[in-house]
Amino acid sequence: MIIGSISENKNIEKRVSITPEISKKYISNGFKVKIEKGIADHLGIKDEEFTKEGCDLDTKENILKDSDLLLQMNLPSDENLEKVKDKKILIGNFNLKDNQNIIDKYKNKVSIFSLEKLPRITRAQSMDILSSQANLAGYKAVVDSFSLFKKAIPMMMTAAGTIPAAKVLVVGAGVAGLQAIATAKRMGAIVFATDVRLASKEQVESLGGKFLVVEGAENLETEGGYAKEASEDFKKKQEDLILETLKKIDVVICTALIPGKKAPKIINEQMIENMQPGSVIYDLAASQGGNAAYTKTDETVEKNGVMIVGESVILNKLPVSASNLYAKNLFNFVLNLYDKKNNKIDINMEDEIISNTLVK
């Protein structure tokens, strides 16, 4: 069976879906691997590193035509999907919310698996692209925001005086938020965090963060472990708590998202007006509308001396690490689909992982 991957549009996506290390694993499991020439040149990974592991280099057209499984980061263009043969398999992270029309056009021709729909079960953890990528995003958000902040982060005691530690608020304590907390703590900041899920309190405190508890809060968590929309009463109490907290905060990392919905607006105009000039808000929710007022996607806005950074492509700043993790996630997913004994793909709809991710 042939596994293939073609180059992404490098203007918007720097990550790749197959690395030399993972291609070797596919081949050892009985697959043949075909990749487009120069697929990872921009990452400093030359074609020779792939061919050394047994990959074949080919043209985009041949890969689309010959591959039994096509592995991508983003949904291929309409033009490329036209060239994929009937009954083949396409696997990636296809943003169903924005790409539903084109997916509907091809889902009866090609079996499309979109891995953002993976169930949150133990067996799926090694395939969880949202977690692996969010982990890196949380780390990078802290590094970037600290580089923009014009003061030192850790407390420093010198003969000339003491520099106080920077105070950080992480909004949303999911995978990205927890990594942001851990990274900020390692760099010497005092870290606070807020989340609608009460279960996050223990996780935040285990990393050394201080969890902001909303009075009378209920646990707003879905069965799948995601946050769900808060009531108006909760939002008001959370707003009052954050308003007071932000008066002493230097850096805010926003990571709060509700799957399939617009990002909740948590930091409003009044809160930003009360922040200290020189503070930084780094909004990872920008592509879904942002958690902060004034956030603009992939732009930096300054209001009352506060810098508000809207970030949507942060993983393009860590494409090698992100590609390594993503490729491993896809490999584990493919192995779950593959019946090695009979050398065939088994789309077993009784498997929760398969039934959840197959676009119907």
Rosetta blueprint (number, residue, H / E / L):
1 M L
2 I E
3 I E
4 G E
5 S E
6 I L
7 S L
8 E L
9 N L
10 K L
11 N L
12 I L
13 E L
14 K L
15 R L
16 V L
17 S L
18 I L
19 T L
20 P H
21 E H
22 I H
23 S H
24 K H
25 K H
26 Y H
27 I H
28 S H
29 N L
30 G L
31 F L
32 K E
33 V E
34 K E
35 I E
36 E E
37 K L
38 G L
39 I L
40 A L
41 D H
42 H H
43 L H
44 G L
45 I L
46 K L
47 D H
48 E H
49 E H
50 F H
51 T H
52 K L
53 E L
54 G L
55 C L
56 D E
57 L E
58 D E
59 T L
60 K H
61 E H
62 N H
63 I H
64 L H
65 K H
66 D H
67 S L
68 D L
69 L E
70 L E
71 L E
72 Q L
73 M L
74 N L
75 L L
76 P L
77 S L
78 D H
79 E H
80 N H
81 L H
82 E H
83 K L
84 V L
85 K L
86 D L
87 K L
88 K L
89 I E
90 L E
91 I E
92 G E
93 N L
94 F L
95 N L
96 L H
97 K H
98 D H
99 N H
100 Q H
101 N H
102 I H
103 I H
104 D H
105 K H
106 Y H
107 K L
108 N L
109 K L
110 V L
111 S E
112 I E
113 F E
114 S E
115 L H
116 E H
117 K H
118 L L
119 P L
120 R L
121 I L
122 T H
123 R H
124 A H
125 Q H
126 S H
127 M H
128 D L
129 I H
130 L H
131 S H
132 S H
133 Q H
134 A H
135 N H
136 L H
137 A H
138 G H
139 Y H
140 K H
141 A H
142 V H
143 V H
144 D H
145 S H
146 F H
147 S H
148 L H
149 F L
150 K L
151 K L
152 A L
153 I L
154 P L
155 M L
156 M E
157 M E
158 T E
159 A L
160 A L
161 G E
162 T E
163 I E
164 P L
165 A L
166 A L
167 K E
168 V E
169 L E
170 V E
171 V E
172 G L
173 A L
174 G L
175 V H
176 A H
177 G H
178 L H
179 Q H
180 A H
181 I H
182 A H
183 T H
184 A H
185 K H
186 R H
187 M L
188 G L
189 A L
190 I E
191 V E
192 F E
193 A E
194 T E
195 D L
196 V L
197 R L
198 L L
199 A L
200 S H
201 K H
202 E H
203 Q H
204 V H
205 E H
206 S H
207 L L
208 G L
209 G L
210 K E
211 F E
212 L L
213 V L
214 V L
215 E L
216 G L
217 A L
218 E L
219 N L
220 L L
221 E E
222 T L
223 E L
224 G L
225 G L
226 Y L
227 A E
228 K L
229 E L
230 A L
231 S L
232 E H
233 D H
234 F H
235 K H
236 K H
237 K H
238 Q H
239 E H
240 D H
241 L H
242 I H
243 L H
244 E H
245 T H
246 L H
247 K H
248 K H
249 I L
250 D L
251 V E
252 V E
253 I E
254 C E
255 T L
256 A L
257 L L
258 I L
259 P L
260 G L
261 K L
262 K L
263 A L
264 P L
265 K L
266 I L
267 I E
268 N L
269 E H
270 Q H
271 M H
272 I H
273 E H
274 N H
275 M L
276 Q L
277 P L
278 G L
279 S L
280 V E
281 I E
282 Y E
283 D E
284 L L
285 A L
286 A H
287 S H
288 Q H
289 G L
290 G L
291 N L
292 A E
293 A L
294 Y L
295 T L
296 K L
297 T L
298 D L
299 E L
300 T E
301 V E
302 E E
303 K E
304 N L
305 G L
306 V E
307 M E
308 I E
309 V E
310 G E
311 E L
312 S L
313 V L
314 I H
315 L H
316 N H
317 K H
318 L L
319 P H
320 V H
321 S H
322 A H
323 S H
324 N H
325 L H
326 Y H
327 A H
328 K H
329 N H
330 L H
331 F H
332 N H
333 F H
334 V H
335 L H
336 N H
337 L H
338 Y E
339 D E
340 K L
341 K L
342 N L
343 N L
344 K E
345 I E
346 D L
347 I L
348 N L
349 M L
350 E L
351 D L
352 E H
353 I H
354 I H
355 S H
356 N H
357 T H
358 L E
359 V L
360 K L
